Every structure is written in structure tokens, then in C-alpha cells.
Amino acid sequence: MNKNSGLIGLKIIRKQKHLNQQKVAMDLNISREVISYYENGKRNPDIDMLRTLSKYFNVSIDFLVNGEEYKK
């Protein structure tokens, strides 16, 4: 994952679902800053957090990382 790009799809899906960072953070029991860091590439989530975010938003990890689903 490119450290500077952040989780492109995280911000996309969060906005599509009309959720703010605070709501997602509260639901996942993490700080709002962590969500911001993930979106802005200041921090990368571990695999467990990627799975948690994937389940929470009902999207693939590929979507969270790239902003699009994996294409064969």
C-alpha cells in the first residue's frame, strides 16, 4: 500500500454511506484520528483492522485500499 495515498476506498464508502469519521470511530471503538490517519495515509491499518473495516462497510479489502473492486 502506498503510504501517501491512504485507504482511498475508505473515504469513498464512508461518504457514500453518509457517515462521519466520528460515527465510524465510535462504532469500531477507535479514535476519530485513526480513521483520519487511515484515509490520509499517515497510518496503515493492520490486517485485522482491514477485515473489520471490510465487514463494517460490507466491501472488499481491495475496495478499501484502491477504491474499486478487484478485476480479474
CHARMM-style PDB file with segment names, atoms N, HN, CA, C and O in Angstrom:
ATOM      1  N   MET     1       0.850  -1.177   0.000  1.00  0.00      PROA
ATOM      2  CA  MET     1       0.000   0.000   0.000  1.00  0.00      PROA
ATOM      3  C   MET     1       0.892   1.235   0.000  1.00  0.00      PROA
ATOM      4  O   MET     1       1.825   1.332   0.798  1.00  0.00      PROA
ATOM      5  N   ASN     2       0.615   2.153  -0.870  1.00  0.00      PROA
ATOM      6  HN  ASN     2      -0.142   2.074  -1.518  1.00  0.00      PROA
ATOM      7  CA  ASN     2       1.376   3.390  -0.923  1.00  0.00      PROA
ATOM      8  C   ASN     2       1.081   4.212   0.325  1.00  0.00      PROA
ATOM      9  O   ASN     2      -0.069   4.573   0.578  1.00  0.00      PROA
ATOM     10  N   LYS     3       2.109   4.504   1.098  1.00  0.00      PROA
ATOM     11  HN  LYS     3       3.043   4.211   0.893  1.00  0.00      PROA
ATOM     12  CA  LYS     3       1.926   5.182   2.384  1.00  0.00      PROA
ATOM     13  C   LYS     3       1.256   6.537   2.229  1.00  0.00      PROA
ATOM     14  O   LYS     3       0.522   6.953   3.125  1.00  0.00      PROA
ATOM     15  N   ASN     4       1.479   7.239   1.130  1.00  0.00      PROA
ATOM     16  HN  ASN     4       2.075   6.901   0.401  1.00  0.00      PROA
ATOM     17  CA  ASN     4       0.937   8.582   0.960  1.00  0.00      PROA
ATOM     18  C   ASN     4      -0.498   8.604   0.452  1.00  0.00      PROA
ATOM     19  O   ASN     4      -1.180   9.619   0.591  1.00  0.00      PROA
ATOM     20  N   SER     5      -0.966   7.516  -0.129  1.00  0.00      PROA
ATOM     21  HN  SER     5      -0.411   6.691  -0.241  1.00  0.00      PROA
ATOM     22  CA  SER     5      -2.302   7.535  -0.721  1.00  0.00      PROA
ATOM     23  C   SER     5      -3.408   7.253   0.273  1.00  0.00      PROA
ATOM     24  O   SER     5      -4.550   7.657   0.057  1.00  0.00      PROA
ATOM     25  N   GLY     6      -3.094   6.573   1.350  1.00  0.00      PROA
ATOM     26  HN  GLY     6      -2.166   6.244   1.526  1.00  0.00      PROA
ATOM     27  CA  GLY     6      -4.126   6.231   2.313  1.00  0.00      PROA
ATOM     28  C   GLY     6      -5.078   5.183   1.760  1.00  0.00      PROA
ATOM     29  O   GLY     6      -4.866   4.628   0.682  1.00  0.00      PROA
ATOM     30  N   LEU     7      -6.121   4.931   2.516  1.00  0.00      PROA
ATOM     31  HN  LEU     7      -6.294   5.382   3.392  1.00  0.00      PROA
ATOM     32  CA  LEU     7      -7.148   3.986   2.077  1.00  0.00      PROA
ATOM     33  C   LEU     7      -8.166   4.751   1.248  1.00  0.00      PROA
ATOM     34  O   LEU     7      -9.127   5.308   1.780  1.00  0.00      PROA
ATOM     35  N   ILE     8      -7.947   4.771  -0.047  1.00  0.00      PROA
ATOM     36  HN  ILE     8      -7.167   4.319  -0.479  1.00  0.00      PROA
ATOM     37  CA  ILE     8      -8.774   5.549  -0.962  1.00  0.00      PROA
ATOM     38  C   ILE     8     -10.247   5.181  -0.817  1.00  0.00      PROA
ATOM     39  O   ILE     8     -11.105   6.059  -0.722  1.00  0.00      PROA
ATOM     40  N   GLY     9     -10.534   3.891  -0.801  1.00  0.00      PROA
ATOM     41  HN  GLY     9      -9.837   3.178  -0.878  1.00  0.00      PROA
ATOM     42  CA  GLY     9     -11.914   3.433  -0.742  1.00  0.00      PROA
ATOM     43  C   GLY     9     -12.599   3.701   0.581  1.00  0.00      PROA
ATOM     44  O   GLY     9     -13.823   3.825   0.625  1.00  0.00      PROA
ATOM     45  N   LEU    10     -11.833   3.794   1.665  1.00  0.00      PROA
ATOM     46  HN  LEU    10     -10.839   3.693   1.628  1.00  0.00      PROA
ATOM     47  CA  LEU    10     -12.427   4.053   2.971  1.00  0.00      PROA
ATOM     48  C   LEU    10     -13.182   5.379   2.967  1.00  0.00      PROA
ATOM     49  O   LEU    10     -14.325   5.450   3.419  1.00  0.00      PROA
ATOM     50  N   LYS    11     -12.554   6.402   2.467  1.00  0.00      PROA
ATOM     51  HN  LYS    11     -11.626   6.343   2.099  1.00  0.00      PROA
ATOM     52  CA  LYS    11     -13.200   7.719   2.429  1.00  0.00      PROA
ATOM     53  C   LYS    11     -14.401   7.698   1.478  1.00  0.00      PROA
ATOM     54  O   LYS    11     -15.442   8.286   1.770  1.00  0.00      PROA
ATOM     55  N   ILE    12     -14.247   7.020   0.344  1.00  0.00      PROA
ATOM     56  HN  ILE    12     -13.401   6.543   0.106  1.00  0.00      PROA
ATOM     57  CA  ILE    12     -15.340   6.927  -0.632  1.00  0.00      PROA
ATOM     58  C   ILE    12     -16.557   6.262  -0.013  1.00  0.00      PROA
ATOM     59  O   ILE    12     -17.654   6.816  -0.063  1.00  0.00      PROA
ATOM     60  N   ILE    13     -16.383   5.088   0.568  1.00  0.00      PROA
ATOM     61  HN  ILE    13     -15.491   4.638   0.609  1.00  0.00      PROA
ATOM     62  CA  ILE    13     -17.528   4.341   1.101  1.00  0.00      PROA
ATOM     63  C   ILE    13     -18.108   5.038   2.322  1.00  0.00      PROA
ATOM     64  O   ILE    13     -19.323   5.021   2.518  1.00  0.00      PROA
ATOM     65  N   ARG    14     -17.278   5.643   3.134  1.00  0.00      PROA
ATOM     66  HN  ARG    14     -16.290   5.657   2.975  1.00  0.00      PROA
ATOM     67  CA  ARG    14     -17.780   6.364   4.310  1.00  0.00      PROA
ATOM     68  C   ARG    14     -18.696   7.505   3.889  1.00  0.00      PROA
ATOM     69  O   ARG    14     -19.753   7.719   4.482  1.00  0.00      PROA
ATOM     70  N   LYS    15     -18.281   8.229   2.864  1.00  0.00      PROA
ATOM     71  HN  LYS    15     -17.422   8.056   2.382  1.00  0.00      PROA
ATOM     72  CA  LYS    15     -19.103   9.347   2.377  1.00  0.00      PROA
ATOM     73  C   LYS    15     -20.357   8.844   1.672  1.00  0.00      PROA
ATOM     74  O   LYS    15     -21.425   9.440   1.816  1.00  0.00      PROA
ATOM     75  N   GLN    16     -20.247   7.758   0.916  1.00  0.00      PROA
ATOM     76  HN  GLN    16     -19.380   7.273   0.799  1.00  0.00      PROA
ATOM     77  CA  GLN    16     -21.423   7.194   0.241  1.00  0.00      PROA
ATOM     78  C   GLN    16     -22.486   6.776   1.250  1.00  0.00      PROA
ATOM     79  O   GLN    16     -23.684   6.878   0.983  1.00  0.00      PROA
ATOM     80  N   LYS    17     -22.041   6.309   2.402  1.00  0.00      PROA
ATOM     81  HN  LYS    17     -21.068   6.226   2.619  1.00  0.00      PROA
ATOM     82  CA  LYS    17     -22.975   5.857   3.435  1.00  0.00      PROA
ATOM     83  C   LYS    17     -23.362   7.000   4.384  1.00  0.00      PROA
ATOM     84  O   LYS    17     -24.058   6.783   5.376  1.00  0.00      PROA
ATOM     85  N   HSD    18     -22.909   8.204   4.073  1.00  0.00      PROA
ATOM     86  HN  HSD    18     -22.343   8.380   3.267  1.00  0.00      PROA
ATOM     87  CA  HSD    18     -23.241   9.410   4.848  1.00  0.00      PROA
ATOM     88  C   HSD    18     -22.848   9.271   6.316  1.00  0.00      PROA
ATOM     89  O   HSD    18     -23.604   9.629   7.219  1.00  0.00      PROA
ATOM     90  N   LEU    19     -21.643   8.743   6.528  1.00  0.00      PROA
ATOM     91  HN  LEU    19     -21.028   8.452   5.794  1.00  0.00      PROA
ATOM     92  CA  LEU    19     -21.116   8.595   7.879  1.00  0.00      PROA
ATOM     93  C   LEU    19     -19.934   9.535   8.070  1.00  0.00      PROA
ATOM     94  O   LEU    19     -19.111   9.697   7.169  1.00  0.00      PROA
ATOM     95  N   ASN    20     -19.853  10.148   9.235  1.00  0.00      PROA
ATOM     96  HN  ASN    20     -20.521  10.016   9.966  1.00  0.00      PROA
ATOM     97  CA  ASN    20     -18.668  10.952   9.507  1.00  0.00      PROA
ATOM     98  C   ASN    20     -17.626  10.097  10.218  1.00  0.00      PROA
ATOM     99  O   ASN    20     -17.923   8.995  10.680  1.00  0.00      PROA
ATOM    100  N   GLN    21     -16.423  10.608  10.300  1.00  0.00      PROA
ATOM    101  HN  GLN    21     -16.182  11.503   9.924  1.00  0.00      PROA
ATOM    102  CA  GLN    21     -15.332   9.848  10.909  1.00  0.00      PROA
ATOM    103  C   GLN    21     -15.645   9.499  12.355  1.00  0.00      PROA
ATOM    104  O   GLN    21     -15.314   8.408  12.819  1.00  0.00      PROA
ATOM    105  N   GLN    22     -16.274  10.412  13.061  1.00  0.00      PROA
ATOM    106  HN  GLN    22     -16.543  11.299  12.684  1.00  0.00      PROA
ATOM    107  CA  GLN    22     -16.586  10.179  14.474  1.00  0.00      PROA
ATOM    108  C   GLN    22     -17.527   8.995  14.654  1.00  0.00      PROA
ATOM    109  O   GLN    22     -17.318   8.179  15.552  1.00  0.00      PROA
ATOM    110  N   LYS    23     -18.557   8.883  13.824  1.00  0.00      PROA
ATOM    111  HN  LYS    23     -18.727   9.546  13.095  1.00  0.00      PROA
ATOM    112  CA  LYS    23     -19.527   7.793  13.914  1.00  0.00      PROA
ATOM    113  C   LYS    23     -18.831   6.447  13.671  1.00  0.00      PROA
ATOM    114  O   LYS    23     -19.031   5.494  14.424  1.00  0.00      PROA
ATOM    115  N   VAL    24     -18.019   6.380  12.622  1.00  0.00      PROA
ATOM    116  HN  VAL    24     -17.857   7.154  12.010  1.00  0.00      PROA
ATOM    117  CA  VAL    24     -17.305   5.144  12.318  1.00  0.00      PROA
ATOM    118  C   VAL    24     -16.370   4.788  13.471  1.00  0.00      PROA
ATOM    119  O   VAL    24     -16.320   3.635  13.899  1.00  0.00      PROA
ATOM    120  N   ALA    25     -15.643   5.760  13.965  1.00  0.00      PROA
ATOM    121  HN  ALA    25     -15.683   6.697  13.617  1.00  0.00      PROA
ATOM    122  CA  ALA    25     -14.707   5.536  15.062  1.00  0.00      PROA
ATOM    123  C   ALA    25     -15.432   5.020  16.303  1.00  0.00      PROA
ATOM    124  O   ALA    25     -14.963   4.081  16.946  1.00  0.00      PROA
ATOM    125  N   MET    26     -16.562   5.620  16.642  1.00  0.00      PROA
ATOM    126  HN  MET    26     -16.943   6.383  16.120  1.00  0.00      PROA
ATOM    127  CA  MET    26     -17.325   5.182  17.812  1.00  0.00      PROA
ATOM    128  C   MET    26     -17.828   3.751  17.617  1.00  0.00      PROA
ATOM    129  O   MET    26     -17.753   2.937  18.537  1.00  0.00      PROA
ATOM    130  N   ASP    27     -18.335   3.445  16.436  1.00  0.00      PROA
ATOM    131  HN  ASP    27     -18.396   4.107  15.689  1.00  0.00      PROA
ATOM    132  CA  ASP    27     -18.843   2.101  16.157  1.00  0.00      PROA
ATOM    133  C   ASP    27     -17.749   1.045  16.258  1.00  0.00      PROA
ATOM    134  O   ASP    27     -18.007  -0.086  16.670  1.00  0.00      PROA
ATOM    135  N   LEU    28     -16.520   1.417  15.878  1.00  0.00      PROA
ATOM    136  HN  LEU    28     -16.311   2.336  15.543  1.00  0.00      PROA
ATOM    137  CA  LEU    28     -15.407   0.463  15.857  1.00  0.00      PROA
ATOM    138  C   LEU    28     -14.520   0.552  17.098  1.00  0.00      PROA
ATOM    139  O   LEU    28     -13.521  -0.158  17.218  1.00  0.00      PROA
ATOM    140  N   ASN    29     -14.908   1.443  18.020  1.00  0.00      PROA
ATOM    141  HN  ASN    29     -15.719   2.020  17.922  1.00  0.00      PROA
ATOM    142  CA  ASN    29     -14.167   1.607  19.269  1.00  0.00      PROA
ATOM    143  C   ASN    29     -12.708   1.999  19.041  1.00  0.00      PROA
ATOM    144  O   ASN    29     -11.798   1.469  19.678  1.00  0.00      PROA
ATOM    145  N   ILE    30     -12.510   2.937  18.122  1.00  0.00      PROA
ATOM    146  HN  ILE    30     -13.249   3.368  17.605  1.00  0.00      PROA
ATOM    147  CA  ILE    30     -11.192   3.521  17.879  1.00  0.00      PROA
ATOM    148  C   ILE    30     -11.365   5.039  17.852  1.00  0.00      PROA
ATOM    149  O   ILE    30     -12.496   5.524  17.905  1.00  0.00      PROA
ATOM    150  N   SER    31     -10.291   5.784  17.771  1.00  0.00      PROA
ATOM    151  HN  SER    31      -9.373   5.390  17.727  1.00  0.00      PROA
ATOM    152  CA  SER    31     -10.407   7.241  17.772  1.00  0.00      PROA
ATOM    153  C   SER    31     -10.693   7.766  16.359  1.00  0.00      PROA
ATOM    154  O   SER    31     -10.375   7.122  15.360  1.00  0.00      PROA
ATOM    155  N   ARG    32     -11.291   8.931  16.311  1.00  0.00      PROA
ATOM    156  HN  ARG    32     -11.550   9.454  17.123  1.00  0.00      PROA
ATOM    157  CA  ARG    32     -11.566   9.567  15.031  1.00  0.00      PROA
ATOM    158  C   ARG    32     -10.260   9.844  14.297  1.00  0.00      PROA
ATOM    159  O   ARG    32     -10.202   9.760  13.070  1.00  0.00      PROA
ATOM    160  N   GLU    33      -9.219  10.171  15.047  1.00  0.00      PROA
ATOM    161  HN  GLU    33      -9.266  10.239  16.043  1.00  0.00      PROA
ATOM    162  CA  GLU    33      -7.926  10.456  14.438  1.00  0.00      PROA
ATOM    163  C   GLU    33      -7.390   9.259  13.667  1.00  0.00      PROA
ATOM    164  O   GLU    33      -6.772   9.422  12.615  1.00  0.00      PROA
ATOM    165  N   VAL    34      -7.623   8.060  14.185  1.00  0.00      PROA
ATOM    166  HN  VAL    34      -8.125   7.928  15.040  1.00  0.00      PROA
ATOM    167  CA  VAL    34      -7.159   6.853  13.490  1.00  0.00      PROA
ATOM    168  C   VAL    34      -7.822   6.745  12.127  1.00  0.00      PROA
ATOM    169  O   VAL    34      -7.152   6.445  11.139  1.00  0.00      PROA
ATOM    170  N   ILE    35      -9.127   6.982  12.055  1.00  0.00      PROA
ATOM    171  HN  ILE    35      -9.672   7.225  12.858  1.00  0.00      PROA
ATOM    172  CA  ILE    35      -9.832   6.955  10.774  1.00  0.00      PROA
ATOM    173  C   ILE    35      -9.227   7.997   9.832  1.00  0.00      PROA
ATOM    174  O   ILE    35      -8.982   7.713   8.659  1.00  0.00      PROA
ATOM    175  N   SER    36      -8.992   9.181  10.340  1.00  0.00      PROA
ATOM    176  HN  SER    36      -9.191   9.413  11.292  1.00  0.00      PROA
ATOM    177  CA  SER    36      -8.380  10.240   9.534  1.00  0.00      PROA
ATOM    178  C   SER    36      -6.998   9.825   9.041  1.00  0.00      PROA
ATOM    179  O   SER    36      -6.662  10.037   7.876  1.00  0.00      PROA
ATOM    180  N   TYR    37      -6.198   9.236   9.926  1.00  0.00      PROA
ATOM    181  HN  TYR    37      -6.472   9.063  10.873  1.00  0.00      PROA
ATOM    182  CA  TYR    37      -4.860   8.794   9.536  1.00  0.00      PROA
ATOM    183  C   TYR    37      -4.932   7.732   8.447  1.00  0.00      PROA
ATOM    184  O   TYR    37      -4.138   7.760   7.506  1.00  0.00      PROA
ATOM    185  N   TYR    38      -5.866   6.802   8.560  1.00  0.00      PROA
ATOM    186  HN  TYR    38      -6.510   6.779   9.325  1.00  0.00      PROA
ATOM    187  CA  TYR    38      -6.027   5.773   7.529  1.00  0.00      PROA
ATOM    188  C   TYR    38      -6.394   6.408   6.190  1.00  0.00      PROA
ATOM    189  O   TYR    38      -5.838   6.049   5.152  1.00  0.00      PROA
ATOM    190  N   GLU    39      -7.328   7.348   6.218  1.00  0.00      PROA
ATOM    191  HN  GLU    39      -7.780   7.640   7.061  1.00  0.00      PROA
ATOM    192  CA  GLU    39      -7.783   7.978   4.979  1.00  0.00      PROA
ATOM    193  C   GLU    39      -6.696   8.822   4.330  1.00  0.00      PROA
ATOM    194  O   GLU    39      -6.640   8.931   3.105  1.00  0.00      PROA
ATOM    195  N   ASN    40      -5.836   9.416   5.142  1.00  0.00      PROA
ATOM    196  HN  ASN    40      -5.881   9.327   6.137  1.00  0.00      PROA
ATOM    197  CA  ASN    40      -4.816  10.328   4.621  1.00  0.00      PROA
ATOM    198  C   ASN    40      -3.437   9.710   4.466  1.00  0.00      PROA
ATOM    199  O   ASN    40      -2.487  10.399   4.096  1.00  0.00      PROA
ATOM    200  N   GLY    41      -3.318   8.419   4.743  1.00  0.00      PROA
ATOM    201  HN  GLY    41      -4.090   7.859   5.043  1.00  0.00      PROA
ATOM    202  CA  GLY    41      -2.043   7.738   4.545  1.00  0.00      PROA
ATOM    203  C   GLY    41      -1.001   8.011   5.607  1.00  0.00      PROA
ATOM    204  O   GLY    41       0.179   7.727   5.399  1.00  0.00      PROA
ATOM    205  N   LYS    42      -1.414   8.558   6.748  1.00  0.00      PROA
ATOM    206  HN  LYS    42      -2.372   8.788   6.917  1.00  0.00      PROA
ATOM    207  CA  LYS    42      -0.456   8.800   7.829  1.00  0.00      PROA
ATOM    208  C   LYS    42      -0.221   7.545   8.653  1.00  0.00      PROA
ATOM    209  O   LYS    42       0.764   7.447   9.385  1.00  0.00      PROA
ATOM    210  N   ARG    43      -1.126   6.592   8.530  1.00  0.00      PROA
ATOM    211  HN  ARG    43      -1.926   6.672   7.936  1.00  0.00      PROA
ATOM    212  CA  ARG    43      -1.002   5.321   9.243  1.00  0.00      PROA
ATOM    213  C   ARG    43      -1.682   4.258   8.394  1.00  0.00      PROA
ATOM    214  O   ARG    43      -2.682   4.528   7.729  1.00  0.00      PROA
ATOM    215  N   ASN    44      -1.136   3.053   8.419  1.00  0.00      PROA
ATOM    216  HN  ASN    44      -0.324   2.833   8.959  1.00  0.00      PROA
ATOM    217  CA  ASN    44      -1.749   1.938   7.703  1.00  0.00      PROA
ATOM    218  C   ASN    44      -2.351   0.958   8.704  1.00  0.00      PROA
ATOM    219  O   ASN    44      -1.709   0.613   9.697  1.00  0.00      PROA
ATOM    220  N   PRO    45      -3.569   0.512   8.453  1.00  0.00      PROA
ATOM    221  CA  PRO    45      -4.192  -0.448   9.362  1.00  0.00      PROA
ATOM    222  C   PRO    45      -3.548  -1.829   9.230  1.00  0.00      PROA
ATOM    223  O   PRO    45      -3.023  -2.187   8.175  1.00  0.00      PROA
ATOM    224  N   ASP    46      -3.599  -2.589  10.311  1.00  0.00      PROA
ATOM    225  HN  ASP    46      -4.026  -2.299  11.168  1.00  0.00      PROA
ATOM    226  CA  ASP    46      -3.135  -3.974  10.220  1.00  0.00      PROA
ATOM    227  C   ASP    46      -4.232  -4.807   9.558  1.00  0.00      PROA
ATOM    228  O   ASP    46      -5.328  -4.310   9.298  1.00  0.00      PROA
ATOM    229  N   ILE    47      -3.934  -6.055   9.293  1.00  0.00      PROA
ATOM    230  HN  ILE    47      -3.044  -6.459   9.505  1.00  0.00      PROA
ATOM    231  CA  ILE    47      -4.870  -6.908   8.553  1.00  0.00      PROA
ATOM    232  C   ILE    47      -6.180  -7.100   9.322  1.00  0.00      PROA
ATOM    233  O   ILE    47      -7.246  -7.175   8.710  1.00  0.00      PROA
ATOM    234  N   ASP    48      -6.114  -7.179  10.640  1.00  0.00      PROA
ATOM    235  HN  ASP    48      -5.248  -7.118  11.137  1.00  0.00      PROA
ATOM    236  CA  ASP    48      -7.340  -7.332  11.425  1.00  0.00      PROA
ATOM    237  C   ASP    48      -8.247  -6.116  11.278  1.00  0.00      PROA
ATOM    238  O   ASP    48      -9.466  -6.256  11.174  1.00  0.00      PROA
ATOM    239  N   MET    49      -7.658  -4.927  11.269  1.00  0.00      PROA
ATOM    240  HN  MET    49      -6.668  -4.813  11.353  1.00  0.00      PROA
ATOM    241  CA  MET    49      -8.469  -3.716  11.099  1.00  0.00      PROA
ATOM    242  C   MET    49      -9.027  -3.640   9.679  1.00  0.00      PROA
ATOM    243  O   MET    49     -10.162  -3.204   9.483  1.00  0.00      PROA
ATOM    244  N   LEU    50      -8.241  -4.060   8.689  1.00  0.00      PROA
ATOM    245  HN  LEU    50      -7.319  -4.414   8.848  1.00  0.00      PROA
ATOM    246  CA  LEU    50      -8.772  -4.100   7.321  1.00  0.00      PROA
ATOM    247  C   LEU    50      -9.984  -5.017   7.236  1.00  0.00      PROA
ATOM    248  O   LEU    50     -10.972  -4.690   6.578  1.00  0.00      PROA
ATOM    249  N   ARG    51      -9.907  -6.158   7.898  1.00  0.00      PROA
ATOM    250  HN  ARG    51      -9.105  -6.424   8.432  1.00  0.00      PROA
ATOM    251  CA  ARG    51     -11.052  -7.080   7.916  1.00  0.00      PROA
ATOM    252  C   ARG    51     -12.252  -6.444   8.610  1.00  0.00      PROA
ATOM    253  O   ARG    51     -13.383  -6.558   8.140  1.00  0.00      PROA
ATOM    254  N   THR    52     -11.999  -5.778   9.725  1.00  0.00      PROA
ATOM    255  HN  THR    52     -11.079  -5.685  10.107  1.00  0.00      PROA
ATOM    256  CA  THR    52     -13.072  -5.119  10.477  1.00  0.00      PROA
ATOM    257  C   THR    52     -13.740  -4.040   9.627  1.00  0.00      PROA
ATOM    258  O   THR    52     -14.967  -3.962   9.572  1.00  0.00      PROA
ATOM    259  N   LEU    53     -12.946  -3.222   8.975  1.00  0.00      PROA
ATOM    260  HN  LEU    53     -11.949  -3.286   9.020  1.00  0.00      PROA
ATOM    261  CA  LEU    53     -13.498  -2.165   8.115  1.00  0.00      PROA
ATOM    262  C   LEU    53     -14.266  -2.765   6.940  1.00  0.00      PROA
ATOM    263  O   LEU    53     -15.321  -2.259   6.558  1.00  0.00      PROA
ATOM    264  N   SER    54     -13.738  -3.833   6.374  1.00  0.00      PROA
ATOM    265  HN  SER    54     -12.881  -4.244   6.684  1.00  0.00      PROA
ATOM    266  CA  SER    54     -14.384  -4.508   5.258  1.00  0.00      PROA
ATOM    267  C   SER    54     -15.774  -5.017   5.659  1.00  0.00      PROA
ATOM    268  O   SER    54     -16.742  -4.839   4.919  1.00  0.00      PROA
ATOM    269  N   LYS    55     -15.863  -5.642   6.821  1.00  0.00      PROA
ATOM    270  HN  LYS    55     -15.077  -5.787   7.422  1.00  0.00      PROA
ATOM    271  CA  LYS    55     -17.151  -6.142   7.314  1.00  0.00      PROA
ATOM    272  C   LYS    55     -18.092  -4.988   7.661  1.00  0.00      PROA
ATOM    273  O   LYS    55     -19.281  -5.034   7.344  1.00  0.00      PROA
ATOM    274  N   TYR    56     -17.566  -3.975   8.299  1.00  0.00      PROA
ATOM    275  HN  TYR    56     -16.601  -3.938   8.556  1.00  0.00      PROA
ATOM    276  CA  TYR    56     -18.376  -2.826   8.723  1.00  0.00      PROA
ATOM    277  C   TYR    56     -19.056  -2.163   7.527  1.00  0.00      PROA
ATOM    278  O   TYR    56     -20.246  -1.849   7.573  1.00  0.00      PROA
ATOM    279  N   PHE    57     -18.291  -1.954   6.461  1.00  0.00      PROA
ATOM    280  HN  PHE    57     -17.325  -2.209   6.424  1.00  0.00      PROA
ATOM    281  CA  PHE    57     -18.834  -1.268   5.279  1.00  0.00      PROA
ATOM    282  C   PHE    57     -19.386  -2.221   4.229  1.00  0.00      PROA
ATOM    283  O   PHE    57     -19.972  -1.789   3.237  1.00  0.00      PROA
ATOM    284  N   ASN    58     -19.195  -3.530   4.452  1.00  0.00      PROA
ATOM    285  HN  ASN    58     -18.719  -3.881   5.259  1.00  0.00      PROA
ATOM    286  CA  ASN    58     -19.650  -4.543   3.502  1.00  0.00      PROA
ATOM    287  C   ASN    58     -19.034  -4.345   2.109  1.00  0.00      PROA
ATOM    288  O   ASN    58     -19.722  -4.388   1.089  1.00  0.00      PROA
ATOM    289  N   VAL    59     -17.735  -4.130   2.106  1.00  0.00      PROA
ATOM    290  HN  VAL    59     -17.175  -4.095   2.935  1.00  0.00      PROA
ATOM    291  CA  VAL    59     -16.964  -4.015   0.860  1.00  0.00      PROA
ATOM    292  C   VAL    59     -15.710  -4.867   1.010  1.00  0.00      PROA
ATOM    293  O   VAL    59     -15.358  -5.274   2.117  1.00  0.00      PROA
ATOM    294  N   SER    60     -15.049  -5.131  -0.089  1.00  0.00      PROA
ATOM    295  HN  SER    60     -15.335  -4.800  -0.989  1.00  0.00      PROA
ATOM    296  CA  SER    60     -13.819  -5.916  -0.050  1.00  0.00      PROA
ATOM    297  C   SER    60     -12.652  -5.070   0.469  1.00  0.00      PROA
ATOM    298  O   SER    60     -12.699  -3.840   0.466  1.00  0.00      PROA
ATOM    299  N   ILE    61     -11.623  -5.758   0.908  1.00  0.00      PROA
ATOM    300  HN  ILE    61     -11.584  -6.757   0.910  1.00  0.00      PROA
ATOM    301  CA  ILE    61     -10.397  -5.066   1.298  1.00  0.00      PROA
ATOM    302  C   ILE    61      -9.811  -4.359   0.083  1.00  0.00      PROA
ATOM    303  O   ILE    61      -9.269  -3.260   0.206  1.00  0.00      PROA
ATOM    304  N   ASP    62      -9.915  -4.986  -1.099  1.00  0.00      PROA
ATOM    305  HN  ASP    62     -10.355  -5.878  -1.199  1.00  0.00      PROA
ATOM    306  CA  ASP    62      -9.458  -4.324  -2.331  1.00  0.00      PROA
ATOM    307  C   ASP    62     -10.132  -2.967  -2.499  1.00  0.00      PROA
ATOM    308  O   ASP    62      -9.481  -1.979  -2.840  1.00  0.00      PROA
ATOM    309  N   PHE    63     -11.431  -2.927  -2.258  1.00  0.00      PROA
ATOM    310  HN  PHE    63     -11.959  -3.730  -1.981  1.00  0.00      PROA
ATOM    311  CA  PHE    63     -12.134  -1.649  -2.407  1.00  0.00      PROA
ATOM    312  C   PHE    63     -11.610  -0.635  -1.395  1.00  0.00      PROA
ATOM    313  O   PHE    63     -11.387   0.523  -1.749  1.00  0.00      PROA
ATOM    314  N   LEU    64     -11.413  -1.037  -0.170  1.00  0.00      PROA
ATOM    315  HN  LEU    64     -11.594  -1.978   0.117  1.00  0.00      PROA
ATOM    316  CA  LEU    64     -10.915  -0.105   0.843  1.00  0.00      PROA
ATOM    317  C   LEU    64      -9.568   0.487   0.439  1.00  0.00      PROA
ATOM    318  O   LEU    64      -9.323   1.679   0.624  1.00  0.00      PROA
ATOM    319  N   VAL    65      -8.706  -0.349  -0.109  1.00  0.00      PROA
ATOM    320  HN  VAL    65      -8.905  -1.318  -0.259  1.00  0.00      PROA
ATOM    321  CA  VAL    65      -7.357   0.089  -0.450  1.00  0.00      PROA
ATOM    322  C   VAL    65      -7.323   0.903  -1.746  1.00  0.00      PROA
ATOM    323  O   VAL    65      -6.676   1.948  -1.811  1.00  0.00      PROA
ATOM    324  N   ASN    66      -8.025   0.417  -2.780  1.00  0.00      PROA
ATOM    325  HN  ASN    66      -8.551  -0.432  -2.728  1.00  0.00      PROA
ATOM    326  CA  ASN    66      -7.905   1.005  -4.113  1.00  0.00      PROA
ATOM    327  C   ASN    66      -9.087   1.860  -4.561  1.00  0.00      PROA
ATOM    328  O   ASN    66      -8.980   2.611  -5.531  1.00  0.00      PROA
ATOM    329  N   GLY    67     -10.199   1.747  -3.864  1.00  0.00      PROA
ATOM    330  HN  GLY    67     -10.285   1.136  -3.077  1.00  0.00      PROA
ATOM    331  CA  GLY    67     -11.387   2.491  -4.275  1.00  0.00      PROA
ATOM    332  C   GLY    67     -12.171   1.797  -5.366  1.00  0.00      PROA
ATOM    333  O   GLY    67     -13.109   2.367  -5.922  1.00  0.00      PROA
ATOM    334  N   GLU    68     -11.789   0.560  -5.677  1.00  0.00      PROA
ATOM    335  HN  GLU    68     -11.026   0.097  -5.225  1.00  0.00      PROA
ATOM    336  CA  GLU    68     -12.522  -0.221  -6.680  1.00  0.00      PROA
ATOM    337  C   GLU    68     -12.361  -1.693  -6.379  1.00  0.00      PROA
ATOM    338  O   GLU    68     -11.394  -2.107  -5.739  1.00  0.00      PROA
ATOM    339  N   GLU    69     -13.304  -2.472  -6.838  1.00  0.00      PROA
ATOM    340  HN  GLU    69     -14.090  -2.136  -7.357  1.00  0.00      PROA
ATOM    341  CA  GLU    69     -13.237  -3.907  -6.612  1.00  0.00      PROA
ATOM    342  C   GLU    69     -12.168  -4.536  -7.512  1.00  0.00      PROA
ATOM    343  O   GLU    69     -11.842  -3.997  -8.569  1.00  0.00      PROA
ATOM    344  N   TYR    70     -11.642  -5.649  -7.092  1.00  0.00      PROA
ATOM    345  HN  TYR    70     -11.907  -6.087  -6.233  1.00  0.00      PROA
ATOM    346  CA  TYR    70     -10.628  -6.373  -7.843  1.00  0.00      PROA
ATOM    347  C   TYR    70     -11.217  -6.854  -9.171  1.00  0.00      PROA
ATOM    348  O   TYR    70     -12.322  -7.394  -9.224  1.00  0.00      PROA
ATOM    349  N   LYS    71     -10.455  -6.644 -10.226  1.00  0.00      PROA
ATOM    350  HN  LYS    71      -9.557  -6.206 -10.183  1.00  0.00      PROA
ATOM    351  CA  LYS    71     -10.884  -7.097 -11.561  1.00  0.00      PROA
ATOM    352  C   LYS    71      -9.939  -8.176 -12.034  1.00  0.00      PROA
ATOM    353  O   LYS    71      -8.720  -8.004 -12.022  1.00  0.00      PROA
ATOM    354  N   LYS    72     -10.513  -9.291 -12.451  1.00  0.00      PROA
ATOM    355  HN  LYS    72     -11.503  -9.430 -12.460  1.00  0.00      PROA
ATOM    356  CA  LYS    72      -9.684 -10.401 -12.962  1.00  0.00      PROA
ATOM    357  C   LYS    72      -9.172 -10.116 -14.340  1.00  0.00      PROA
ATOM    358  OT1 LYS    72      -8.463 -10.939 -14.917  1.00  0.00      PROA
TER     359      LYS     72
END
